[in-house]
Amino acid sequence: MDALYMLIPIAIGVMFVIVIAFIYTVKSGQYDDLEGPAHRILMDDDDPRIPHQSTEPQPTSPSDKLKE
């Protein structure tokens, strides 16, 4: 019975630590985007099959193409 007097305050203390940790994780935004990291791991930016977008303007008229 004496152990019960010691375990109840310890259990309440552990409960407060868990609640504070949960509130901290919610406020830090860890649960805001649950699907983004799962999709991001499937997209490989180093894949050579993905064409790179050039920053140079593309010729729009046939005369622009002849100048080149």
mmCIF file as Biopython writes it, N, C-alpha, C and O atoms, coordinates in Angstrom:
data_model
#
loop_
_atom_site.group_PDB
_atom_site.id
_atom_site.type_symbol
_atom_site.label_atom_id
_atom_site.label_alt_id
_atom_site.label_comp_id
_atom_site.label_asym_id
_atom_site.label_entity_id
_atom_site.label_seq_id
_atom_site.pdbx_PDB_ins_code
_atom_site.Cartn_x
_atom_site.Cartn_y
_atom_site.Cartn_z
_atom_site.occupancy
_atom_site.B_iso_or_equiv
_atom_site.auth_seq_id
_atom_site.auth_asym_id
_atom_site.pdbx_PDB_model_num
ATOM 1   N N  . MET A ? 1  ? 0.824  -1.193 0.000   1.0 0.0 1  A 1 
ATOM 2   C CA . MET A ? 1  ? 0.000  0.000  0.000   1.0 0.0 1  A 1 
ATOM 3   C C  . MET A ? 1  ? 0.863  1.250  0.000   1.0 0.0 1  A 1 
ATOM 4   O O  . MET A ? 1  ? 0.473  2.285  -0.541  1.0 0.0 1  A 1 
ATOM 5   N N  . ASP A ? 2  ? 2.061  1.148  0.621   1.0 0.0 2  A 1 
ATOM 6   C CA . ASP A ? 2  ? 2.953  2.315  0.639   1.0 0.0 2  A 1 
ATOM 7   C C  . ASP A ? 2  ? 3.468  2.632  -0.753  1.0 0.0 2  A 1 
ATOM 8   O O  . ASP A ? 2  ? 3.737  3.793  -1.063  1.0 0.0 2  A 1 
ATOM 9   N N  . ALA A ? 3  ? 3.611  1.616  -1.597  1.0 0.0 3  A 1 
ATOM 10  C CA . ALA A ? 3  ? 4.084  1.845  -2.960  1.0 0.0 3  A 1 
ATOM 11  C C  . ALA A ? 3  ? 3.063  2.640  -3.766  1.0 0.0 3  A 1 
ATOM 12  O O  . ALA A ? 3  ? 3.430  3.406  -4.657  1.0 0.0 3  A 1 
ATOM 13  N N  . LEU A ? 4  ? 1.798  2.458  -3.458  1.0 0.0 4  A 1 
ATOM 14  C CA . LEU A ? 4  ? 0.738  3.188  -4.157  1.0 0.0 4  A 1 
ATOM 15  C C  . LEU A ? 4  ? 0.846  4.690  -3.910  1.0 0.0 4  A 1 
ATOM 16  O O  . LEU A ? 4  ? 0.595  5.487  -4.813  1.0 0.0 4  A 1 
ATOM 17  N N  . TYR A ? 5  ? 1.216  5.073  -2.703  1.0 0.0 5  A 1 
ATOM 18  C CA . TYR A ? 5  ? 1.380  6.497  -2.397  1.0 0.0 5  A 1 
ATOM 19  C C  . TYR A ? 5  ? 2.533  7.102  -3.180  1.0 0.0 5  A 1 
ATOM 20  O O  . TYR A ? 5  ? 2.535  8.306  -3.439  1.0 0.0 5  A 1 
ATOM 21  N N  . MET A ? 6  ? 3.504  6.298  -3.558  1.0 0.0 6  A 1 
ATOM 22  C CA . MET A ? 6  ? 4.641  6.789  -4.325  1.0 0.0 6  A 1 
ATOM 23  C C  . MET A ? 6  ? 4.333  6.764  -5.828  1.0 0.0 6  A 1 
ATOM 24  O O  . MET A ? 6  ? 4.765  7.651  -6.564  1.0 0.0 6  A 1 
ATOM 25  N N  . LEU A ? 7  ? 3.584  5.745  -6.284  1.0 0.0 7  A 1 
ATOM 26  C CA . LEU A ? 7  ? 3.347  5.599  -7.722  1.0 0.0 7  A 1 
ATOM 27  C C  . LEU A ? 7  ? 2.312  6.581  -8.273  1.0 0.0 7  A 1 
ATOM 28  O O  . LEU A ? 7  ? 2.405  6.972  -9.436  1.0 0.0 7  A 1 
ATOM 29  N N  . ILE A ? 8  ? 1.351  6.980  -7.485  1.0 0.0 8  A 1 
ATOM 30  C CA . ILE A ? 8  ? 0.323  7.912  -7.974  1.0 0.0 8  A 1 
ATOM 31  C C  . ILE A ? 8  ? 0.936  9.276  -8.334  1.0 0.0 8  A 1 
ATOM 32  O O  . ILE A ? 8  ? 0.654  9.771  -9.425  1.0 0.0 8  A 1 
ATOM 33  N N  . PRO A ? 9  ? 1.740  9.901  -7.497  1.0 0.0 9  A 1 
ATOM 34  C CA . PRO A ? 9  ? 2.359  11.176 -7.916  1.0 0.0 9  A 1 
ATOM 35  C C  . PRO A ? 9  ? 3.306  11.013 -9.100  1.0 0.0 9  A 1 
ATOM 36  O O  . PRO A ? 9  ? 3.395  11.909 -9.940  1.0 0.0 9  A 1 
ATOM 37  N N  . ILE A ? 10 ? 4.012  9.893  -9.183  1.0 0.0 10 A 1 
ATOM 38  C CA . ILE A ? 10 ? 4.895  9.666  -10.331 1.0 0.0 10 A 1 
ATOM 39  C C  . ILE A ? 10 ? 4.069  9.544  -11.607 1.0 0.0 10 A 1 
ATOM 40  O O  . ILE A ? 10 ? 4.454  10.087 -12.643 1.0 0.0 10 A 1 
ATOM 41  N N  . ALA A ? 11 ? 2.954  8.848  -11.551 1.0 0.0 11 A 1 
ATOM 42  C CA . ALA A ? 11 ? 2.091  8.691  -12.723 1.0 0.0 11 A 1 
ATOM 43  C C  . ALA A ? 11 ? 1.504  10.033 -13.159 1.0 0.0 11 A 1 
ATOM 44  O O  . ALA A ? 11 ? 1.414  10.322 -14.352 1.0 0.0 11 A 1 
ATOM 45  N N  . ILE A ? 12 ? 1.110  10.838 -12.191 1.0 0.0 12 A 1 
ATOM 46  C CA . ILE A ? 12 ? 0.571  12.165 -12.526 1.0 0.0 12 A 1 
ATOM 47  C C  . ILE A ? 12 ? 1.665  13.034 -13.145 1.0 0.0 12 A 1 
ATOM 48  O O  . ILE A ? 12 ? 1.397  13.775 -14.090 1.0 0.0 12 A 1 
ATOM 49  N N  . GLY A ? 13 ? 2.880  12.956 -12.634 1.0 0.0 13 A 1 
ATOM 50  C CA . GLY A ? 13 ? 3.996  13.708 -13.209 1.0 0.0 13 A 1 
ATOM 51  C C  . GLY A ? 13 ? 4.305  13.288 -14.631 1.0 0.0 13 A 1 
ATOM 52  O O  . GLY A ? 13 ? 4.540  14.138 -15.490 1.0 0.0 13 A 1 
ATOM 53  N N  . VAL A ? 14 ? 4.310  11.993 -14.893 1.0 0.0 14 A 1 
ATOM 54  C CA . VAL A ? 14 ? 4.557  11.484 -16.252 1.0 0.0 14 A 1 
ATOM 55  C C  . VAL A ? 14 ? 3.443  11.939 -17.188 1.0 0.0 14 A 1 
ATOM 56  O O  . VAL A ? 14 ? 3.698  12.275 -18.344 1.0 0.0 14 A 1 
ATOM 57  N N  . MET A ? 15 ? 2.207  11.948 -16.687 1.0 0.0 15 A 1 
ATOM 58  C CA . MET A ? 15 ? 1.087  12.398 -17.505 1.0 0.0 15 A 1 
ATOM 59  C C  . MET A ? 15 ? 1.251  13.869 -17.895 1.0 0.0 15 A 1 
ATOM 60  O O  . MET A ? 15 ? 0.991  14.234 -19.041 1.0 0.0 15 A 1 
ATOM 61  N N  . PHE A ? 16 ? 1.676  14.710 -16.958 1.0 0.0 16 A 1 
ATOM 62  C CA . PHE A ? 16 ? 1.881  16.125 -17.279 1.0 0.0 16 A 1 
ATOM 63  C C  . PHE A ? 16 ? 2.995  16.301 -18.301 1.0 0.0 16 A 1 
ATOM 64  O O  . PHE A ? 16 ? 2.881  17.140 -19.195 1.0 0.0 16 A 1 
ATOM 65  N N  . VAL A ? 17 ? 4.067  15.529 -18.187 1.0 0.0 17 A 1 
ATOM 66  C CA . VAL A ? 17 ? 5.165  15.626 -19.152 1.0 0.0 17 A 1 
ATOM 67  C C  . VAL A ? 17 ? 4.675  15.248 -20.550 1.0 0.0 17 A 1 
ATOM 68  O O  . VAL A ? 17 ? 5.025  15.903 -21.532 1.0 0.0 17 A 1 
ATOM 69  N N  . ILE A ? 18 ? 3.875  14.203 -20.637 1.0 0.0 18 A 1 
ATOM 70  C CA . ILE A ? 18 ? 3.361  13.767 -21.947 1.0 0.0 18 A 1 
ATOM 71  C C  . ILE A ? 18 ? 2.416  14.812 -22.528 1.0 0.0 18 A 1 
ATOM 72  O O  . ILE A ? 18 ? 2.467  15.090 -23.726 1.0 0.0 18 A 1 
ATOM 73  N N  . VAL A ? 19 ? 1.558  15.391 -21.700 1.0 0.0 19 A 1 
ATOM 74  C CA . VAL A ? 19 ? 0.624  16.416 -22.188 1.0 0.0 19 A 1 
ATOM 75  C C  . VAL A ? 19 ? 1.396  17.649 -22.660 1.0 0.0 19 A 1 
ATOM 76  O O  . VAL A ? 19 ? 1.064  18.220 -23.698 1.0 0.0 19 A 1 
ATOM 77  N N  . ILE A ? 20 ? 2.414  18.062 -21.917 1.0 0.0 20 A 1 
ATOM 78  C CA . ILE A ? 20 ? 3.210  19.224 -22.324 1.0 0.0 20 A 1 
ATOM 79  C C  . ILE A ? 20 ? 3.958  18.924 -23.623 1.0 0.0 20 A 1 
ATOM 80  O O  . ILE A ? 20 ? 4.049  19.793 -24.491 1.0 0.0 20 A 1 
ATOM 81  N N  . ALA A ? 21 ? 4.490  17.724 -23.773 1.0 0.0 21 A 1 
ATOM 82  C CA . ALA A ? 21 ? 5.180  17.358 -25.016 1.0 0.0 21 A 1 
ATOM 83  C C  . ALA A ? 21 ? 4.215  17.345 -26.193 1.0 0.0 21 A 1 
ATOM 84  O O  . ALA A ? 21 ? 4.575  17.777 -27.288 1.0 0.0 21 A 1 
ATOM 85  N N  . PHE A ? 22 ? 2.998  16.856 -25.986 1.0 0.0 22 A 1 
ATOM 86  C CA . PHE A ? 22 ? 1.997  16.842 -27.055 1.0 0.0 22 A 1 
ATOM 87  C C  . PHE A ? 22 ? 1.608  18.256 -27.454 1.0 0.0 22 A 1 
ATOM 88  O O  . PHE A ? 22 ? 1.513  18.553 -28.645 1.0 0.0 22 A 1 
ATOM 89  N N  . ILE A ? 23 ? 1.383  19.128 -26.492 1.0 0.0 23 A 1 
ATOM 90  C CA . ILE A ? 23 ? 1.027  20.519 -26.803 1.0 0.0 23 A 1 
ATOM 91  C C  . ILE A ? 23 ? 2.175  21.203 -27.542 1.0 0.0 23 A 1 
ATOM 92  O O  . ILE A ? 23 ? 1.936  21.972 -28.473 1.0 0.0 23 A 1 
ATOM 93  N N  . TYR A ? 24 ? 3.415  20.933 -27.141 1.0 0.0 24 A 1 
ATOM 94  C CA . TYR A ? 24 ? 4.571  21.526 -27.825 1.0 0.0 24 A 1 
ATOM 95  C C  . TYR A ? 24 ? 4.645  21.062 -29.282 1.0 0.0 24 A 1 
ATOM 96  O O  . TYR A ? 24 ? 4.914  21.873 -30.169 1.0 0.0 24 A 1 
ATOM 97  N N  . THR A ? 25 ? 4.414  19.791 -29.539 1.0 0.0 25 A 1 
ATOM 98  C CA . THR A ? 25 ? 4.487  19.302 -30.913 1.0 0.0 25 A 1 
ATOM 99  C C  . THR A ? 25 ? 3.360  19.858 -31.774 1.0 0.0 25 A 1 
ATOM 100 O O  . THR A ? 25 ? 3.562  20.126 -32.958 1.0 0.0 25 A 1 
ATOM 101 N N  . VAL A ? 26 ? 2.181  20.031 -31.196 1.0 0.0 26 A 1 
ATOM 102 C CA . VAL A ? 26 ? 1.066  20.598 -31.964 1.0 0.0 26 A 1 
ATOM 103 C C  . VAL A ? 26 ? 1.353  22.059 -32.306 1.0 0.0 26 A 1 
ATOM 104 O O  . VAL A ? 26 ? 1.108  22.490 -33.432 1.0 0.0 26 A 1 
ATOM 105 N N  . LYS A ? 27 ? 1.868  22.822 -31.343 1.0 0.0 27 A 1 
ATOM 106 C CA . LYS A ? 27 ? 2.152  24.233 -31.599 1.0 0.0 27 A 1 
ATOM 107 C C  . LYS A ? 27 ? 3.343  24.432 -32.526 1.0 0.0 27 A 1 
ATOM 108 O O  . LYS A ? 27 ? 3.418  25.457 -33.203 1.0 0.0 27 A 1 
ATOM 109 N N  . SER A ? 28 ? 4.270  23.491 -32.580 1.0 0.0 28 A 1 
ATOM 110 C CA . SER A ? 28 ? 5.434  23.638 -33.468 1.0 0.0 28 A 1 
ATOM 111 C C  . SER A ? 28 ? 5.105  23.252 -34.906 1.0 0.0 28 A 1 
ATOM 112 O O  . SER A ? 28 ? 5.942  23.443 -35.788 1.0 0.0 28 A 1 
ATOM 113 N N  . GLY A ? 29 ? 3.901  22.711 -35.175 1.0 0.0 29 A 1 
ATOM 114 C CA . GLY A ? 29 ? 3.474  22.452 -36.534 1.0 0.0 29 A 1 
ATOM 115 C C  . GLY A ? 29 ? 3.850  21.088 -37.070 1.0 0.0 29 A 1 
ATOM 116 O O  . GLY A ? 29 ? 3.864  20.898 -38.286 1.0 0.0 29 A 1 
ATOM 117 N N  . GLN A ? 30 ? 4.151  20.145 -36.224 1.0 0.0 30 A 1 
ATOM 118 C CA . GLN A ? 30 ? 4.538  18.827 -36.701 1.0 0.0 30 A 1 
ATOM 119 C C  . GLN A ? 30 ? 3.380  18.056 -37.311 1.0 0.0 30 A 1 
ATOM 120 O O  . GLN A ? 30 ? 3.604  17.101 -38.056 1.0 0.0 30 A 1 
ATOM 121 N N  . TYR A ? 31 ? 2.155  18.447 -37.013 1.0 0.0 31 A 1 
ATOM 122 C CA . TYR A ? 31 ? 1.011  17.727 -37.545 1.0 0.0 31 A 1 
ATOM 123 C C  . TYR A ? 31 ? 0.290  18.512 -38.640 1.0 0.0 31 A 1 
ATOM 124 O O  . TYR A ? 31 ? -0.796 18.118 -39.063 1.0 0.0 31 A 1 
ATOM 125 N N  . ASP A ? 32 ? 0.881  19.620 -39.105 1.0 0.0 32 A 1 
ATOM 126 C CA . ASP A ? 32 ? 0.218  20.455 -40.110 1.0 0.0 32 A 1 
ATOM 127 C C  . ASP A ? 32 ? 0.156  19.775 -41.467 1.0 0.0 32 A 1 
ATOM 128 O O  . ASP A ? 32 ? -0.904 19.759 -42.093 1.0 0.0 32 A 1 
ATOM 129 N N  . ASP A ? 33 ? 1.259  19.217 -41.937 1.0 0.0 33 A 1 
ATOM 130 C CA . ASP A ? 33 ? 1.304  18.604 -43.264 1.0 0.0 33 A 1 
ATOM 131 C C  . ASP A ? 33 ? 1.709  17.135 -43.101 1.0 0.0 33 A 1 
ATOM 132 O O  . ASP A ? 33 ? 2.892  16.807 -43.017 1.0 0.0 33 A 1 
ATOM 133 N N  . LEU A ? 34 ? 0.714  16.275 -43.059 1.0 0.0 34 A 1 
ATOM 134 C CA . LEU A ? 34 ? 1.001  14.860 -42.834 1.0 0.0 34 A 1 
ATOM 135 C C  . LEU A ? 34 ? 1.314  14.120 -44.136 1.0 0.0 34 A 1 
ATOM 136 O O  . LEU A ? 34 ? 1.976  13.083 -44.102 1.0 0.0 34 A 1 
ATOM 137 N N  . GLU A ? 35 ? 0.849  14.631 -45.289 1.0 0.0 35 A 1 
ATOM 138 C CA . GLU A ? 35 ? 1.045  13.934 -46.562 1.0 0.0 35 A 1 
ATOM 139 C C  . GLU A ? 35 ? 2.242  14.459 -47.345 1.0 0.0 35 A 1 
ATOM 140 O O  . GLU A ? 35 ? 2.788  13.727 -48.170 1.0 0.0 35 A 1 
ATOM 141 N N  . GLY A ? 36 ? 2.661  15.673 -47.123 1.0 0.0 36 A 1 
ATOM 142 C CA . GLY A ? 36 ? 3.750  16.279 -47.891 1.0 0.0 36 A 1 
ATOM 143 C C  . GLY A ? 36 ? 5.061  15.508 -47.824 1.0 0.0 36 A 1 
ATOM 144 O O  . GLY A ? 36 ? 5.629  15.213 -48.875 1.0 0.0 36 A 1 
ATOM 145 N N  . PRO A ? 37 ? 5.571  15.168 -46.644 1.0 0.0 37 A 1 
ATOM 146 C CA . PRO A ? 37 ? 6.819  14.406 -46.600 1.0 0.0 37 A 1 
ATOM 147 C C  . PRO A ? 37 ? 6.703  13.026 -47.256 1.0 0.0 37 A 1 
ATOM 148 O O  . PRO A ? 37 ? 7.681  12.522 -47.808 1.0 0.0 37 A 1 
ATOM 149 N N  . ALA A ? 38 ? 5.524  12.417 -47.201 1.0 0.0 38 A 1 
ATOM 150 C CA . ALA A ? 38 ? 5.355  11.106 -47.839 1.0 0.0 38 A 1 
ATOM 151 C C  . ALA A ? 38 ? 5.433  11.227 -49.353 1.0 0.0 38 A 1 
ATOM 152 O O  . ALA A ? 38 ? 5.959  10.328 -50.009 1.0 0.0 38 A 1 
ATOM 153 N N  . HIS A ? 39 ? 4.930  12.306 -49.922 1.0 0.0 39 A 1 
ATOM 154 C CA . HIS A ? 39 ? 5.000  12.512 -51.375 1.0 0.0 39 A 1 
ATOM 155 C C  . HIS A ? 39 ? 6.372  13.020 -51.786 1.0 0.0 39 A 1 
ATOM 156 O O  . HIS A ? 39 ? 6.860  12.691 -52.867 1.0 0.0 39 A 1 
ATOM 157 N N  . ARG A ? 40 ? 6.999  13.826 -50.925 1.0 0.0 40 A 1 
ATOM 158 C CA . ARG A ? 40 ? 8.287  14.424 -51.254 1.0 0.0 40 A 1 
ATOM 159 C C  . ARG A ? 40 ? 9.377  13.357 -51.394 1.0 0.0 40 A 1 
ATOM 160 O O  . ARG A ? 40 ? 10.310 13.528 -52.178 1.0 0.0 40 A 1 
ATOM 161 N N  . ILE A ? 41 ? 9.267  12.276 -50.653 1.0 0.0 41 A 1 
ATOM 162 C CA . ILE A ? 41 ? 10.289 11.242 -50.732 1.0 0.0 41 A 1 
ATOM 163 C C  . ILE A ? 41 ? 10.215 10.499 -52.059 1.0 0.0 41 A 1 
ATOM 164 O O  . ILE A ? 41 ? 11.200 9.883  -52.468 1.0 0.0 41 A 1 
ATOM 165 N N  . LEU A ? 42 ? 9.077  10.540 -52.741 1.0 0.0 42 A 1 
ATOM 166 C CA . LEU A ? 42 ? 8.933  9.871  -54.029 1.0 0.0 42 A 1 
ATOM 167 C C  . LEU A ? 42 ? 9.465  10.708 -55.178 1.0 0.0 42 A 1 
ATOM 168 O O  . LEU A ? 42 ? 9.747  10.170 -56.249 1.0 0.0 42 A 1 
ATOM 169 N N  . MET A ? 43 ? 9.611  12.022 -54.980 1.0 0.0 43 A 1 
ATOM 170 C CA . MET A ? 43 ? 10.098 12.910 -56.032 1.0 0.0 43 A 1 
ATOM 171 C C  . MET A ? 43 ? 11.605 13.063 -55.906 1.0 0.0 43 A 1 
ATOM 172 O O  . MET A ? 43 ? 12.106 13.592 -54.914 1.0 0.0 43 A 1 
ATOM 173 N N  . ASP A ? 44 ? 12.322 12.598 -56.918 1.0 0.0 44 A 1 
ATOM 174 C CA . ASP A ? 44 ? 13.774 12.682 -56.908 1.0 0.0 44 A 1 
ATOM 175 C C  . ASP A ? 44 ? 14.191 13.839 -57.799 1.0 0.0 44 A 1 
ATOM 176 O O  . ASP A ? 44 ? 13.963 13.805 -59.008 1.0 0.0 44 A 1 
ATOM 177 N N  . ASP A ? 45 ? 14.795 14.855 -57.219 1.0 0.0 45 A 1 
ATOM 178 C CA . ASP A ? 45 ? 15.213 16.026 -57.987 1.0 0.0 45 A 1 
ATOM 179 C C  . ASP A ? 45 ? 16.448 15.743 -58.822 1.0 0.0 45 A 1 
ATOM 180 O O  . ASP A ? 45 ? 16.712 16.482 -59.770 1.0 0.0 45 A 1 
ATOM 181 N N  . ASP A ? 46 ? 17.213 14.713 -58.516 1.0 0.0 46 A 1 
ATOM 182 C CA . ASP A ? 46 ? 18.442 14.413 -59.239 1.0 0.0 46 A 1 
ATOM 183 C C  . ASP A ? 46 ? 18.214 13.473 -60.409 1.0 0.0 46 A 1 
ATOM 184 O O  . ASP A ? 46 ? 19.183 13.026 -61.023 1.0 0.0 46 A 1 
ATOM 185 N N  . ASP A ? 47 ? 16.980 13.158 -60.737 1.0 0.0 47 A 1 
ATOM 186 C CA . ASP A ? 47 ? 16.690 12.237 -61.828 1.0 0.0 47 A 1 
ATOM 187 C C  . ASP A ? 47 ? 17.027 12.893 -63.167 1.0 0.0 47 A 1 
ATOM 188 O O  . ASP A ? 47 ? 16.463 13.944 -63.470 1.0 0.0 47 A 1 
ATOM 189 N N  . PRO A ? 48 ? 17.935 12.316 -63.995 1.0 0.0 48 A 1 
ATOM 190 C CA . PRO A ? 48 ? 18.303 12.955 -65.265 1.0 0.0 48 A 1 
ATOM 191 C C  . PRO A ? 48 ? 17.180 12.904 -66.294 1.0 0.0 48 A 1 
ATOM 192 O O  . PRO A ? 48 ? 17.248 13.628 -67.287 1.0 0.0 48 A 1 
ATOM 193 N N  . ARG A ? 49 ? 16.166 12.095 -66.104 1.0 0.0 49 A 1 
ATOM 194 C CA . ARG A ? 49 ? 15.061 12.026 -67.060 1.0 0.0 49 A 1 
ATOM 195 C C  . ARG A ? 49 ? 14.138 13.227 -66.957 1.0 0.0 49 A 1 
ATOM 196 O O  . ARG A ? 49 ? 13.347 13.482 -67.865 1.0 0.0 49 A 1 
ATOM 197 N N  . ILE A ? 50 ? 14.230 13.960 -65.871 1.0 0.0 50 A 1 
ATOM 198 C CA . ILE A ? 50 ? 13.394 15.148 -65.713 1.0 0.0 50 A 1 
ATOM 199 C C  . ILE A ? 50 ? 14.086 16.302 -66.425 1.0 0.0 50 A 1 
ATOM 200 O O  . ILE A ? 50 ? 15.210 16.645 -66.057 1.0 0.0 50 A 1 
ATOM 201 N N  . PRO A ? 51 ? 13.459 16.918 -67.434 1.0 0.0 51 A 1 
ATOM 202 C CA . PRO A ? 51 ? 14.116 18.022 -68.145 1.0 0.0 51 A 1 
ATOM 203 C C  . PRO A ? 51 ? 14.235 19.242 -67.241 1.0 0.0 51 A 1 
ATOM 204 O O  . PRO A ? 51 ? 13.329 19.569 -66.474 1.0 0.0 51 A 1 
ATOM 205 N N  . HIS A ? 52 ? 15.383 19.900 -67.357 1.0 0.0 52 A 1 
ATOM 206 C CA . HIS A ? 52 ? 15.599 21.109 -66.570 1.0 0.0 52 A 1 
ATOM 207 C C  . HIS A ? 52 ? 14.998 22.285 -67.320 1.0 0.0 52 A 1 
ATOM 208 O O  . HIS A ? 52 ? 15.084 22.357 -68.546 1.0 0.0 52 A 1 
ATOM 209 N N  . GLN A ? 53 ? 14.405 23.183 -66.602 1.0 0.0 53 A 1 
ATOM 210 C CA . GLN A ? 53 ? 13.825 24.366 -67.221 1.0 0.0 53 A 1 
ATOM 211 C C  . GLN A ? 53 ? 14.926 25.401 -67.399 1.0 0.0 53 A 1 
ATOM 212 O O  . GLN A ? 53 ? 15.655 25.728 -66.462 1.0 0.0 53 A 1 
ATOM 213 N N  . SER A ? 54 ? 15.029 25.912 -68.637 1.0 0.0 54 A 1 
ATOM 214 C CA . SER A ? 54 ? 16.048 26.918 -68.882 1.0 0.0 54 A 1 
ATOM 215 C C  . SER A ? 54 ? 15.513 28.283 -68.513 1.0 0.0 54 A 1 
ATOM 216 O O  . SER A ? 54 ? 14.308 28.528 -68.570 1.0 0.0 54 A 1 
ATOM 217 N N  . THR A ? 55 ? 16.401 29.155 -68.140 1.0 0.0 55 A 1 
ATOM 218 C CA . THR A ? 55 ? 16.009 30.505 -67.760 1.0 0.0 55 A 1 
ATOM 219 C C  . THR A ? 55 ? 16.041 31.444 -68.950 1.0 0.0 55 A 1 
ATOM 220 O O  . THR A ? 55 ? 15.572 32.577 -68.846 1.0 0.0 55 A 1 
ATOM 221 N N  . GLU A ? 56 ? 16.600 30.989 -70.119 1.0 0.0 56 A 1 
ATOM 222 C CA . GLU A ? 56 ? 16.662 31.838 -71.302 1.0 0.0 56 A 1 
ATOM 223 C C  . GLU A ? 56 ? 15.290 31.889 -71.954 1.0 0.0 56 A 1 
ATOM 224 O O  . GLU A ? 56 ? 14.562 30.897 -71.952 1.0 0.0 56 A 1 
ATOM 225 N N  . PRO A ? 57 ? 14.932 33.048 -72.517 1.0 0.0 57 A 1 
ATOM 226 C CA . PRO A ? 57 ? 13.632 33.149 -73.197 1.0 0.0 57 A 1 
ATOM 227 C C  . PRO A ? 57 ? 13.649 32.339 -74.493 1.0 0.0 57 A 1 
ATOM 228 O O  . PRO A ? 57 ? 14.646 32.336 -75.215 1.0 0.0 57 A 1 
ATOM 229 N N  . GLN A ? 58 ? 12.566 31.669 -74.777 1.0 0.0 58 A 1 
ATOM 230 C CA . GLN A ? 58 ? 12.440 30.849 -75.972 1.0 0.0 58 A 1 
ATOM 231 C C  . GLN A ? 58 ? 12.008 31.723 -77.140 1.0 0.0 58 A 1 
ATOM 232 O O  . GLN A ? 58 ? 11.197 32.628 -76.944 1.0 0.0 58 A 1 
ATOM 233 N N  . PRO A ? 59 ? 12.528 31.482 -78.377 1.0 0.0 59 A 1 
ATOM 234 C CA . PRO A ? 59 ? 12.094 32.267 -79.537 1.0 0.0 59 A 1 
ATOM 235 C C  . PRO A ? 59 ? 10.631 31.965 -79.845 1.0 0.0 59 A 1 
ATOM 236 O O  . PRO A ? 59 ? 10.190 30.817 -79.803 1.0 0.0 59 A 1 
ATOM 237 N N  . THR A ? 60 ? 9.901  33.020 -80.152 1.0 0.0 60 A 1 
ATOM 238 C CA . THR A ? 60 ? 8.467  32.859 -80.367 1.0 0.0 60 A 1 
ATOM 239 C C  . THR A ? 60 ? 8.091  32.960 -81.838 1.0 0.0 60 A 1 
ATOM 240 O O  . THR A ? 60 ? 7.122  32.326 -82.256 1.0 0.0 60 A 1 
ATOM 241 N N  . SER A ? 61 ? 8.817  33.731 -82.635 1.0 0.0 61 A 1 
ATOM 242 C CA . SER A ? 61 ? 8.458  33.889 -84.046 1.0 0.0 61 A 1 
ATOM 243 C C  . SER A ? 61 ? 9.508  33.206 -84.926 1.0 0.0 61 A 1 
ATOM 244 O O  . SER A ? 61 ? 10.626 32.969 -84.467 1.0 0.0 61 A 1 
ATOM 245 N N  . PRO A ? 62 ? 9.173  32.885 -86.183 1.0 0.0 62 A 1 
ATOM 246 C CA . PRO A ? 62 ? 10.152 32.249 -87.077 1.0 0.0 62 A 1 
ATOM 247 C C  . PRO A ? 62 ? 11.361 33.137 -87.339 1.0 0.0 62 A 1 
ATOM 248 O O  . PRO A ? 62 ? 12.464 32.622 -87.523 1.0 0.0 62 A 1 
ATOM 249 N N  . SER A ? 63 ? 11.185 34.456 -87.362 1.0 0.0 63 A 1 
ATOM 250 C CA . SER A ? 63 ? 12.332 35.340 -87.589 1.0 0.0 63 A 1 
ATOM 251 C C  . SER A ? 63 ? 13.314 35.267 -86.427 1.0 0.0 63 A 1 
ATOM 252 O O  . SER A ? 63 ? 14.524 35.381 -86.624 1.0 0.0 63 A 1 
ATOM 253 N N  . ASP A ? 64 ? 12.799 35.080 -85.231 1.0 0.0 64 A 1 
ATOM 254 C CA . ASP A ? 64 ? 13.691 34.915 -84.079 1.0 0.0 64 A 1 
ATOM 255 C C  . ASP A ? 64 ? 14.491 33.626 -84.200 1.0 0.0 64 A 1 
ATOM 256 O O  . ASP A ? 64 ? 15.651 33.567 -83.793 1.0 0.0 64 A 1 
ATOM 257 N N  . LYS A ? 65 ? 13.858 32.579 -84.771 1.0 0.0 65 A 1 
ATOM 258 C CA . LYS A ? 65 ? 14.552 31.308 -84.918 1.0 0.0 65 A 1 
ATOM 259 C C  . LYS A ? 65 ? 15.653 31.418 -85.971 1.0 0.0 65 A 1 
ATOM 260 O O  . LYS A ? 65 ? 16.691 30.768 -85.843 1.0 0.0 65 A 1 
ATOM 261 N N  . LEU A ? 66 ? 15.441 32.241 -87.023 1.0 0.0 66 A 1 
ATOM 262 C CA . LEU A ? 66 ? 16.442 32.402 -88.072 1.0 0.0 66 A 1 
ATOM 263 C C  . LEU A ? 66 ? 17.642 33.206 -87.594 1.0 0.0 66 A 1 
ATOM 264 O O  . LEU A ? 66 ? 18.755 32.993 -88.074 1.0 0.0 66 A 1 
ATOM 265 N N  . LYS A ? 67 ? 17.437 34.119 -86.661 1.0 0.0 67 A 1 
ATOM 266 C CA . LYS A ? 67 ? 18.544 34.919 -86.134 1.0 0.0 67 A 1 
ATOM 267 C C  . LYS A ? 67 ? 19.554 34.047 -85.407 1.0 0.0 67 A 1 
ATOM 268 O O  . LYS A ? 67 ? 20.737 34.379 -85.332 1.0 0.0 67 A 1 
ATOM 269 N N  . GLU A ? 68 ? 19.084 32.948 -84.881 1.0 0.0 68 A 1 
ATOM 270 C CA . GLU A ? 68 ? 19.985 32.092 -84.113 1.0 0.0 68 A 1 
ATOM 271 C C  . GLU A ? 68 ? 20.802 31.224 -84.969 1.0 0.0 68 A 1 
ATOM 272 O O  . GLU A ? 68 ? 21.611 30.445 -84.465 1.0 0.0 68 A 1 
#
